[in-house]
Amino acid sequence: VVQGCDRPGNARGNAWSTNKEAEAVKYLSSSAFSWTQSDSNVFVRLPLASMGEIQEDGLAVKFSDTSFKVTLTNQSGTVHVMECRKLPHQGIIPEKSRMIVNTSAGKASDGEYSVTIDLKKADTCNWEDLGRITTPKKLPEVAVNNYSWRDEERGVYIYLKIPGIHKVPSHNVKVRFRELSFDFRCENLDGKNLNFAVTELPMEIVVERCRYTIDSTDGGRVKIYLRKWARTSWRKIQVHR
């Protein structure tokens, strides 16, 4: 897998401290939706205006007798998830439940754009809640310490040895470059978030010509290439701890 990097508008600075962390998956809390019910159905409404423009095929829902899960993927690749388990009473009838898109697909700029989940009750009991709403577990943050680097005339290669990194979904991995720093993050690898950052590069780099690759070498490796502005030897890199 080969990935490039878009140069930010303000390319100078410290990548660790000035970049807002991008999340690949966001779980929706109870404040993100509303719901009503009748004797036979429960209607869950998800307003989508704040989630960005949804991909054409970015809406999906799965039903079981006692749960349902909605996934919404926007154009930037962020996946919004709503999942309710252990639905009240006898739960729902999956084959009679459905998702309704309430306006033309994809136009999140329209404040009325929303999705309604129509749940067919398996009985006529009154629901007091939607069961157990899944929330993300806070994973431990771990620094990557197994690394090496090689200096060349036009660039520098940095190698991160991370077992299993080549098996994680590509959207879990982020590498962000700035003129004087860069950082790496992998979310949810064996229940951990992995981080590596160089906060003070010896010299400036050409952001748009930096890149990284992920392969199975030594059980899993990330190779990061930094293109130098000047053909000057680097004696050290300052790794953030």
N, C-alpha and C positions, 0 to 999 in steps of 0.2 A: 504494500500500500504506500503510495507516495502522496504527500500532502504539501501544498504551498501555503503561503500566508499573505493576506492582504495588509498593506501598510496602513496603519491608523493615521488619522489627520494630524494628531500630535504625537509624532513618533519618538520624541525624546522622553526620557524619564525612566522610572523604575517599574519594570513590568509587574513585579509582585505587588506593589502598593497602589499603582494607579489604574490597574485594569479591574473592572468589576467582574466577579466570577460568573461565567456563563454556565447555566444549568441545562443539561440535556433533557432531564425529566422533571416535571413539576407536578406534585400531587395537589389536587384541589381540596381545600378545607371546606367546612360546612358553610362558611360565609360566602363562598363562590357560587352558590346555587340556592334555589328556593323550591319548595314542593307543596303540592296540594293533593287531596284525595277525594274520591267518591266511594260509594259502597263497593264498587267492583274494580276500581283502578287507582293507581298512584301516578301522579304526573310530576316529574322532576325537570325543572327548567334551568338550563345552563346558558347565561349570557356570554357571548363570545367576543364582544367588541374589544376587550382588554387583552385578548390572547394573540393578537396579530392575525394576519390573513391566513386562513386555514388552507392547506393544500387541497387540491381537487379530490384526491382520494384519501384525505387525512382524517376522515371521520369513521369511527368503528365502535361497535358495542357488542359485548358478549353477555348472554343471559344464562343463568342456571336456576334451579329451583329455589336456591337460597341466596343468590348473589347476582350482581351485575357489575360490569366494568366498561367505562367509556374512555376511549383514547382519542385525542384531538392533536394533530400534528400541524404546526404552522409552517410558513414558507422558509423560516430560518432554521427549521429542523427541531425546534423545541417541542417535546411531547407533553401535553397536559393530560393528566390521568385522574379520573374519578372512579373509585371502587368502593362498593358497599357490600359487605358480607353479613351473614347471619341475619337475613331479612326477617322482620317480625312474623309471628304467628306461623301460618303454613307456607309463607313465602309467595312465590309468583308462578305463573304458567309461562315458561320461556317462549314457547311457540306462538303465544298470543301477545307477547310483549314486543315493542318496536321502538325505533328512534325516528323522530320527526324533525326535519330541518325547517325552521320557521321562515326562512327567506332564501333568496338566491344564493347558491353555494359560494363561499370564499370571500365575500365582501364584508370583512370585519369592521370597515369604516362606518357601516350602517349600524347605528346604536341599537336597532331592533333585532339584529342578527343573533339568533340563539338556536339551541337544540333542546327539544323536549323528549325525555325518556318516558314512554308510556308503559307502565308496569301493570300487567293483568294479575290482580290478586288471586291467590288460590282459594281464598275464602272471603267472607264479607266482614271480617273483623276490622275494627278501627286501628290504624297504625299510630303509635305515639312517636315513632322515630323511624329512621331508615336503616336501623341495625348498626353494624360496626363499620365506620368509615375508615378506610386505610389511610394512614399517614406515613410519610417516609421515616425510616429509622436513620438516626444520625450516626454516620459511619466514622470510625477513627481516622484521623489524618496522620499519614506516615510519610516521612521524608525518604527519598531514594538516596541511598548511600553507596550503592555499588555502581560506580561509573568510572570511565576513563576518557581521555581526550587526546587528540593528535593535532599538532599545529602544522599547517602547510602555507605555502607562499600566498595563495589567494583566499584561503579560508581555513576554518577550524572545524574538526569533526568531534562531536561529543557522543559517547556511547553509554546508554543506560541499560544495565542488565536487569531485566524484570521478568522472572519466570511467568509464562502464561499471557503476557501482554498482547501477543499476536492473536489471541482467541477472544478478546473482549470486543464488543461492538465499536465501530469506528467513532460513533458520536460520543463515546465515553472518554475519548482522548482529545485533549486540547494542548496545543503548543502555540504560544503567543510571543512574537518578536517585537522588540523596540530597538532604537538605534544603539542603546548602550546596555541593554539587558534582555533577558528572555525568561519564560517560565514554562514548565510542563506540568500537566495534571492528568491523571487517569482516575475516573470515578468507578467505584465499586468493583475492584479486582479482588476476589476472594474476601469480600466483606470489608475492604479498606479503600480509602481514597489516597492515592499516591501523588506526591508533589516533589518537584525539583526546580530550583530557580537559581539563576546567576544574575545577581542584582547590579554588579558593576563590571562590565566588560572592559578590557584594557584599552580598546579602541572602538570606534563606531563600526557598525555593520550595515550592509545593504539589505534592508528589511525585505524588499520584494523579491530578493534572490535567495533568501533563506528557506529552508525546507526541512522536512523530517520523513523518515521511513520507519516502518515497523515490520519485523520479520521474526522468524523462529530460531535464529542463530542463538546457540547456547541456551535453548529453552525459552527464549523470548528476549528481544532486544529492540530498543529505540535508537536510531541513528539520527542525530541532529546536525545539520550543516549550517554554519554561519559564514556568510560571504563577507570578507573584510572590505572596508572602504580603501584602506591603504595596505600596501604590501610590507607590513611590519611584523616581526616575530612577536608572538605572545608568550610571556613567561609564566603566567598564572591566570586562573579565573577565580572569581570570588563567588563561592556557592553559598546561598542563603540557608541558614540552619534554623 
